[in-house]
Amino acid sequence: MGEPKLNRRMTSLDATFLYLEKKECPMHIGSTSVFEGALDLATLKQHISDRLHLIPRYTQKVVPDPFNIAHPTWEDDPEFDIDNHISEIETDGPVGDQELTDLAGEKLSGVMNRDMPLWELFLIPELANGNSAMIAKVHHCMVDGISGVDLMKVLFDISPQPEPAPPKSTKASSPPLLDPTRQFFDSLLGSMEEGMNRFMEMQAGMLYLASSVADPSNAEKIPQMAGVLPAVGAPPPLLPFNKPCSGVRRLAWSEFPFSDARKIKNEMGGTVNDVVLTVLSESVARYSVEHDFDVEGKIVRFMVPVSLRQKDKRGSMGNLISILPVEIPLDIYDFQERFNFINEKTGIMKSTRLAESFLTLGAMYSMIPAPLQSAIGQVADTPVPPFNMVATNVPGPQIPLYLAGRKLLKQYPYVPIGYGLGLGCAIFSYNRMLYFGLSSDAQAMDDVERFKEIVDSVFEELLGLCVPDTKSANG
């Protein structure tokens, strides 16, 4: 992979993750990785240092526009020091599973320091089972889920013997600082360019929507589409974990064989994503009932990020995503009926290309001048959140990967939450396993471990529907 060409000025979507960040809602994504054997700190630093020229964004920091008329820019950090970004966590001894989860929750709480590049790695050199772990965090303004997977291709290898890092290309020195007059016009032109790009996105979204409606094959789906679109304007019911957030994170992790998820989807007639949403929606329903919430006639609305990153954009940083509001009734008590509902709903969204159509809404917001977007972010608050929960599913490599010679055994993802969304779930598929990363706000939901137990139980029940009862057969 060659050195990427990156935009100097943030897009409106990338900047939004900065504008909306506050103490109660840190806007970084992350992961906790478990490696076979001991991962050495010095070796890790050298491995990443040798490859930093392939990810130049990791040596740049966010610089606000001096005239506050455009979005911030990415500028080389003249004081960049990798020791500020990779460190070892001191512990009293080998770290157990629960202590690792607690450490990850601690490190993934809090807002990152914007005076330096927005990424950090924390090494735990010794786990109780003889392995090691690494907690990673990177600001959402730098990457989305898919570009994060692309980043893995730069840092990880497919064999224990690391490939030599590609040589640095001849790089011109950083451009000289502009004088105030040129800075002003650069900011003005940057604002105009971003506005034009978002206007074109809005047009594209409207064309997608118009083409979907005009498509004869979608004619019979128009009533269902009409049922999806206005739902965004009405707030969902407040579920037990939709409460004010503190910014302190609690985590819980689950993992399931990818083959089991495929077995369920083949038996029920859908996709792995349908399996995931079936598990999560059923778990939300059971958790809500346990907390004395009446689920009759109620729904859960998931915010499901959808990547719009085309092949020619793979390897680039930043965010290229849309979101889908997936509403699922809580009072469906039959697994097959719940699965069929989800399969039909998500199928309509895919076939009518609603993710692309929702570009219109995002682009309309993005056309608001940068100073106003920043001001909105500073005062933003949502006493009634537009969604109940974040649910993101990112496909990863299905072969073993190695970092600095150590095999990656497990990879638990982390998704940011806040603004009344006290619970989120990120799913990452790696090496034929599905890793569920549950993140909750300690103030809004102090028992995420119980939700994890329900998720595990629901998945096993679904799997049980697909496996013949051998005891009964032999009895």
Phi and psi in degrees as a GROMACS rama.xvg file:
@    title "Ramachandran Plot"
@    xaxis  label "Phi"
@    yaxis  label "Psi"
@TYPE xy
-80.5993  175.358  GLY-2
-70.312  127.142  GLU-3
-77.6559  156.169  PRO-4
-97.3145  119.161  LYS-5
-113.438  147.115  LEU-6
-70.1131  140.592  ASN-7
-76.4625  -38.4784  ARG-8
-97.3986  140.474  ARG-9
-64.6908  146.156  MET-10
-76.1187  166.649  THR-11
-61.9513  -39.8863  SER-12
-65.9358  -44.359  LEU-13
-61.2032  -43.3443  ASP-14
-66.2352  -28.8293  ALA-15
-58.9843  -35.9086  THR-16
-67.4677  -24.202  PHE-17
-78.1301  -46.1958  LEU-18
-62.9525  -35.0462  TYR-19
-87.4218  -5.19055  LEU-20
-73.3558  137.634  GLU-21
-151.184  173.326  LYS-22
-54.4491  -39.1475  LYS-23
-76.839  -13.2773  GLU-24
-142.357  74.1215  CYS-25
-62.5962  139.825  PRO-26
-109.675  43.6208  MET-27
-107.034  151.769  HIS-28
-101.162  171.477  ILE-29
-170.826  -172.8  GLY-30
-163.832  160.029  SER-31
-124.036  119.93  THR-32
-110.385  140.919  SER-33
-113.091  130.8  VAL-34
-117.063  151.316  PHE-35
-75.3629  123.81  GLU-36
77.5954  -166.389  GLY-37
-94.2868  124.452  ALA-38
-92.4763  120.966  LEU-39
-85.5691  135.389  ASP-40
-62.6506  -48.8891  LEU-41
-63.5419  -41.1304  ALA-42
-63.8233  -41.158  THR-43
-62.5441  -45.1964  LEU-44
-61.2971  -43.7264  LYS-45
-66.152  -41.4559  GLN-46
-58.8592  -44.4654  HIS-47
-76.1693  -37.8677  ILE-48
-57.9599  -39.0634  SER-49
-66.702  -16.7569  ASP-50
-115.735  3.81772  ARG-51
-62.8343  -27.7586  LEU-52
-68.8024  -15.9184  HIS-53
-85.8875  -14.0476  LEU-54
-131.545  66.2796  ILE-55
-59.7924  -22.4603  PRO-56
-59.6153  -25.8698  ARG-57
-75.9549  -4.65712  TYR-58
-115.865  15.7694  THR-59
-116.647  151.387  GLN-60
-120.794  164.652  LYS-61
-81.7647  128.611  VAL-62
-122.052  117.537  VAL-63
-61.4949  149.602  PRO-64
-64.4616  128.823  ASP-65
-63.9107  -24.6215  PRO-66
-105.524  1.1402  PHE-67
55.615  35.7688  ASN-68
-116.358  -0.338324  ILE-69
-144.326  171.24  ALA-70
-71.4244  160.747  HIS-71
-60.1745  164.953  PRO-72
-117.124  161.363  THR-73
-97.9751  123.123  TRP-74
-126.427  144.398  GLU-75
-57.2816  135.532  ASP-76
-88.0697  109.003  ASP-77
-66.6142  -17.6491  PRO-78
-107.333  21.048  GLU-79
-58.571  131.807  PHE-80
-140.964  117.268  ASP-81
-62.1353  -23.1021  ILE-82
-64.7258  -20.6834  ASP-83
-79.4062  -7.92914  ASN-84
-119.541  -20.0845  HIS-85
-125.544  120.345  ILE-86
-142.833  165.788  SER-87
-108.512  135.544  GLU-88
-86.3054  123.665  ILE-89
-80.4754  129.717  GLU-90
-128.656  165.231  THR-91
-79.7828  -8.64538  ASP-92
171.676  -168.503  GLY-93
-55.3224  142.056  PRO-94
-98.7824  128.522  VAL-95
-85.321  176.761  GLY-96
-59.8823  -48.4509  ASP-97
-67.7359  -38.1446  GLN-98
-65.5756  -36.1416  GLU-99
-64.1869  -43.0711  LEU-100
-61.4306  -43.0154  THR-101
-64.4971  -42.095  ASP-102
-62.1157  -41.4659  LEU-103
-63.6934  -42.6859  ALA-104
-61.0293  -39.1018  GLY-105
-65.4912  -46.7422  GLU-106
-71.9064  -26.9375  LYS-107
-90.069  0.810048  LEU-108
-87.0781  157.381  SER-109
88.0127  157.574  GLY-110
-89.592  142.54  VAL-111
-76.7681  155.211  MET-112
-76.3031  115.313  ASN-113
-82.0376  1.49061  ARG-114
-83.6337  0.546654  ASP-115
-145.519  169.35  MET-116
-52.3181  141.894  PRO-117
-91.5261  65.1383  LEU-118
-153.33  152.01  TRP-119
-150.321  146.25  GLU-120
-127.376  135.188  LEU-121
-122.553  120.885  PHE-122
-96.6736  131.688  LEU-123
-109.861  103.307  ILE-124
-72.6827  -20.6361  PRO-125
-142.955  113.725  GLU-126
-94.3691  167.172  LEU-127
-63.9519  -25.8901  ALA-128
-93.8402  10.4405  ASN-129
90.1122  -4.36476  GLY-130
-90.2675  -174.063  ASN-131
-133.994  170.32  SER-132
-143.954  161.35  ALA-133
-142.3  130.01  MET-134
-102.571  125.224  ILE-135
-118.637  141.793  ALA-136
-140.95  139.551  LYS-137
-146.873  138.937  VAL-138
-66.1469  142.735  HIS-139
-64.921  -20.53  HIS-140
-69.7018  -14.0173  CYS-141
-94.4028  -37.5228  MET-142
-144.213  156.836  VAL-143
-112.449  -172.964  ASP-144
-60.7958  -45.1043  GLY-145
-70.2058  -41.5125  ILE-146
-68.3982  -24.961  SER-147
-66.5507  -37.8897  GLY-148
-65.8825  -40.125  VAL-149
-60.6974  -36.0503  ASP-150
-62.5676  -35.8095  LEU-151
-59.4769  -33.3644  MET-152
-65.1235  -24.6782  LYS-153
-80.2326  -43.1454  VAL-154
-89.8726  -26.3769  LEU-155
-102.658  158.127  PHE-156
-119.899  165.952  ASP-157
-100.449  9.38532  ILE-158
-146.077  160.947  SER-159
-63.2756  -21.1489  PRO-160
-91.8475  108.115  GLN-161
-59.5927  136.53  PRO-162
-68.6683  140.266  GLU-163
-58.1626  138.202  PRO-164
-65.0788  136.749  ALA-165
-57.7526  144.878  PRO-166
-66.2671  153.644  PRO-167
-70.3481  139.958  LYS-168
-78.8751  160.012  SER-169
-66.5739  116.642  THR-170
-116.502  129.868  LYS-171
-66.1315  152.066  ALA-172
-63.3175  158.698  SER-173
-58.5059  141.118  SER-174
-60.9894  145.157  PRO-175
-63.9284  154.115  PRO-176
-64.3355  140.074  LEU-177
-79.0799  148.715  LEU-178
-71.3241  164.326  ASP-179
-52.8699  -39.7605  PRO-180
-65.0053  -46.073  THR-181
-67.7552  -34.9213  ARG-182
-61.1111  -41.3979  GLN-183
-61.6913  -47.3977  PHE-184
-69.8703  -32.595  PHE-185
-63.3669  -42.0236  ASP-186
-65.197  -42.5216  SER-187
-63.4263  -46.1552  LEU-188
-66.3907  -37.0891  LEU-189
-62.4716  -41.3696  GLY-190
-65.0842  -42.065  SER-191
-65.4724  -41.7969  MET-192
-63.7797  -42.6554  GLU-193
-64.4274  -41.4098  GLU-194
-61.5426  -39.9287  GLY-195
-67.9353  -41.195  MET-196
-61.5636  -41.7883  ASN-197
-70.9546  -32.2252  ARG-198
-63.6419  -40.6261  PHE-199
-67.2126  -35.788  MET-200
-64.135  -41.1317  GLU-201
-62.7602  -42.8576  MET-202
-61.4066  -42.4199  GLN-203
-61.6938  -42.8756  ALA-204
-62.5837  -40.6914  GLY-205
-65.9611  -37.5696  MET-206
-66.6012  -41.0045  LEU-207
-59.4265  -45.8977  TYR-208
-64.5774  -43.4715  LEU-209
-64.5894  -40.9892  ALA-210
-67.6462  -33.2184  SER-211
-67.0489  -43.0876  SER-212
-67.3181  -37.3716  VAL-213
-78.3666  -16.986  ALA-214
-67.0373  120.037  ASP-215
-56.7217  -33.5492  PRO-216
-67.9673  -17.2833  SER-217
-100.114  0.720187  ASN-218
-56.0106  -44.8082  ALA-219
-72.114  -12.694  GLU-220
-94.9968  -4.40109  LYS-221
-58.4847  -42.6415  ILE-222
-58.6577  -39.5703  PRO-223
-67.9451  -37.8693  GLN-224
-61.0801  -42.4864  MET-225
-62.7185  -27.4866  ALA-226
-76.3422  -21.5291  GLY-227
-84.9436  -46.6175  VAL-228
-61.5372  -48.847  LEU-229
-71.1866  -14.5981  PRO-230
-61.7426  -27.4501  ALA-231
-65.8528  -29.4051  VAL-232
-76.9549  -20.7988  GLY-233
-99.8645  133.236  ALA-234
-68.8623  146.059  PRO-235
-77.4012  167.219  PRO-236
-66.6045  147.165  PRO-237
-77.9621  116.679  LEU-238
-88.7814  169.651  LEU-239
-56.3305  -23.6584  PRO-240
-101.061  7.24734  PHE-241
-93.1596  81.1189  ASN-242
-136.581  166.619  LYS-243
-56.0012  141.168  PRO-244
-104.55  157.53  CYS-245
-108.147  -22.619  SER-246
98.5925  -10.4076  GLY-247
-87.047  130.003  VAL-248
-106.24  139.116  ARG-249
-118.122  138.977  ARG-250
-122.675  154.901  LEU-251
-149.208  144.166  ALA-252
-127.31  145.954  TRP-253
-136.573  159.213  SER-254
-145.941  142.113  GLU-255
-138.67  143.949  PHE-256
-61.0621  134.139  PRO-257
-61.6145  -31.5867  PHE-258
-63.2457  -33.3672  SER-259
-68.2659  -40.317  ASP-260
-64.108  -39.1976  ALA-261
-67.3821  -35.4158  ARG-262
-62.8212  -43.0471  LYS-263
-64.4009  -45.9329  ILE-264
-68.1662  -33.8665  LYS-265
-68.5193  -39.7281  ASN-266
-66.1424  -39.3909  GLU-267
-94.2538  -14.2831  MET-268
86.3871  52.868  GLY-269
-155.6  -140.214  GLY-270
-123.411  168.007  THR-271
-63.3616  -36.2615  VAL-272
-60.9264  -37.4958  ASN-273
-63.2206  -38.4729  ASP-274
-61.329  -46.1551  VAL-275
-60.2276  -47.5511  VAL-276
-69.1253  -31.3172  LEU-277
-65.1275  -45.8803  THR-278
-61.4834  -47.6832  VAL-279
-67.9714  -43.9009  LEU-280
-66.9004  -40.5199  SER-281
-64.5852  -38.4986  GLU-282
-65.8209  -41.0384  SER-283
-61.3454  -42.6468  VAL-284
-61.5272  -47.3134  ALA-285
-66.6768  -41.5792  ARG-286
-62.7138  -41.1065  TYR-287
-64.4025  -42.3522  SER-288
-62.4537  -40.595  VAL-289
-61.4762  -25.6991  GLU-290
-103.115  28.072  HIS-291
60.2081  35.3126  ASP-292
-101.536  127.685  PHE-293
-77.8373  113.611  ASP-294
-90.0296  -6.54265  VAL-295
-61.564  124.064  GLU-296
73.6274  8.85074  GLY-297
-104.654  158.98  LYS-298
-126.787  162.026  ILE-299
-113.272  133.685  VAL-300
-110.023  114.071  ARG-301
-90.5115  140.514  PHE-302
-93.8644  109.378  MET-303
-109.075  104.908  VAL-304
-65.5893  140.795  PRO-305
-126.797  124.276  VAL-306
-73.9529  134.006  SER-307
-111.017  18.9693  LEU-308
-76.6135  116.139  ARG-309
-81.733  168.131  GLN-310
-58.2668  -35.6464  LYS-311
-72.6294  -9.90819  ASP-312
-103.594  -0.748731  LYS-313
-65.6683  136.685  ARG-314
98.1011  -15.4426  GLY-315
-83.9914  155.145  SER-316
-91.3157  -179.016  MET-317
89.0882  -171.234  GLY-318
-114.494  129.798  ASN-319
-132.862  74.2945  LEU-320
-134.65  156.261  ILE-321
-123.234  177.107  SER-322
-131.461  149.031  ILE-323
-118.605  132.612  LEU-324
-89.5678  103.838  PRO-325
-100.527  110.487  VAL-326
-98.4123  129.801  GLU-327
-131.223  127.9  ILE-328
-60.8799  142.367  PRO-329
-86.0428  -17.8115  LEU-330
-100.719  37.2629  ASP-331
-100.871  120.976  ILE-332
-106.699  -2.34388  TYR-333
-107.29  128.117  ASP-334
-58.4299  -46.041  PHE-335
-64.6711  -39.4968  GLN-336
-64.4469  -41.5836  GLU-337
-64.212  -45.228  ARG-338
-61.5556  -44.67  PHE-339
-62.3962  -40.0034  ASN-340
-60.5712  -46.2683  PHE-341
-66.3515  -43.6484  ILE-342
-60.5572  -42.5493  ASN-343
-67.5116  -42.5579  GLU-344
-67.0209  -48.6805  LYS-345
-67.5884  -31.398  THR-346
-63.3708  -40.7969  GLY-347
-63.8763  -42.1946  ILE-348
-63.202  -39.3049  MET-349
-70.6184  -47.6615  LYS-350
-68.0702  -28.9347  SER-351
-94.9097  2.95087  THR-352
56.2198  46.9504  ARG-353
-66.832  -29.4049  LEU-354
-60.2574  -44.5216  ALA-355
-66.9432  -37.0634  GLU-356
-64.648  -33.7044  SER-357
-70.4896  -7.8761  PHE-358
-54.7898  -31.9919  LEU-359
-58.4712  -47.3338  THR-360
-64.2326  -45.1984  LEU-361
-64.5773  -39.9194  GLY-362
-67.9497  -35.5546  ALA-363
-62.334  -42.5827  MET-364
-65.6187  -40.3303  TYR-365
-66.5106  -19.8826  SER-366
-77.9089  -10.1782  MET-367
-64.3371  135.953  ILE-368
-53.9576  145.685  PRO-369
-53.7728  -43.7712  ALA-370
-60.3313  -37.2771  PRO-371
-71.6196  -37.9712  LEU-372
-60.3473  -42.5876  GLN-373
-63.8387  -42.2419  SER-374
-65.0385  -41.2761  ALA-375
-60.9619  -41.7725  ILE-376
-62.5832  -36.2447  GLY-377
-69.9597  -28.7201  GLN-378
-107.838  1.34346  VAL-379
-61.5414  137.396  ALA-380
-155.63  147.753  ASP-381
-135.52  87.3974  THR-382
-59.8911  -29.89  PRO-383
-120.377  102.008  VAL-384
-66.3566  149.19  PRO-385
-73.0334  -14.9933  PRO-386
-133.768  163.423  PHE-387
-92.8453  -32.3418  ASN-388
-161.486  145.239  MET-389
-88.7236  135.335  VAL-390
-139.343  108.16  ALA-391
-123.41  136.799  THR-392
-124.276  113.106  ASN-393
-113.672  121.321  VAL-394
-77.3392  131.62  PRO-395
-117.011  -176.723  GLY-396
-66.5501  141.668  PRO-397
-102.135  22.2133  GLN-398
-125.839  156.751  ILE-399
-63.7738  141.19  PRO-400
-117.427  160.323  LEU-401
-133.243  140.642  TYR-402
-121.946  119  LEU-403
51.1128  38.8525  ALA-404
87.6844  -4.70522  GLY-405
-105.215  132.66  ARG-406
-72.1197  131.617  LYS-407
-78.0811  116.147  LEU-408
-92.0546  -43.4555  LEU-409
-141.832  152.039  LYS-410
-143.672  102.781  GLN-411
-97.7715  118.806  TYR-412
-83.7819  163.526  PRO-413
-134.623  134.4  TYR-414
-120.161  137.964  VAL-415
-70.1692  150.033  PRO-416
-136.794  169.65  ILE-417
150.151  -175.1  GLY-418
54.6478  43.9338  TYR-419
88.6227  -10.9806  GLY-420
-90.0106  91.393  LEU-421
-84.0461  0.342769  GLY-422
-143.323  137.356  LEU-423
-140.726  156.565  GLY-424
-136.411  125.089  CYS-425
-113.67  134.611  ALA-426
-117.573  131.454  ILE-427
-128.458  127.211  PHE-428
-97.5307  129.047  SER-429
-150.112  130.59  TYR-430
49.6959  47.2692  ASN-431
69.6931  25.0405  ARG-432
-130.759  151.194  MET-433
-105.837  122.709  LEU-434
-108.355  118.958  TYR-435
-96.6626  122.172  PHE-436
-110.291  105.553  GLY-437
-93.4592  127.388  LEU-438
-123.703  131.733  SER-439
-130.074  158.671  SER-440
-89.0134  130.645  ASP-441
-60.5058  -30.7029  ALA-442
-79.8284  -39.9897  GLN-443
-80.1257  -30.2447  ALA-444
-152.448  102.236  MET-445
-96.8928  8.93967  ASP-446
-131.521  47.0305  ASP-447
-61.9061  -24.425  VAL-448
-62.7598  -34.2449  GLU-449
-68.2104  -38.6187  ARG-450
-62.937  -39.2052  PHE-451
-60.9014  -41.3096  LYS-452
-61.9635  -39.576  GLU-453
-66.8087  -42.6925  ILE-454
-57.4252  -47.0936  VAL-455
-59.8574  -43.0635  ASP-456
-65.6379  -43.3265  SER-457
-63.015  -43.8851  VAL-458
-61.2567  -43.5481  PHE-459
-65.0037  -37.4589  GLU-460
-65.742  -42.5205  GLU-461
-61.0354  -43.9193  LEU-462
-64.5787  -36.3737  LEU-463
-62.0304  -27.8659  GLY-464
-69.1805  -18.8854  LEU-465
-101.112  -10.5499  CYS-466
-109.817  124.464  VAL-467
-59.0728  141.571  PRO-468
-79.0248  96.6521  ASP-469
-66.6741  -30.7273  THR-470
-64.3329  -43.8995  LYS-471
-66.2089  -39.5075  SER-472
-65.025  -35.2372  ALA-473
-84.9389  -16.4497  ASN-474
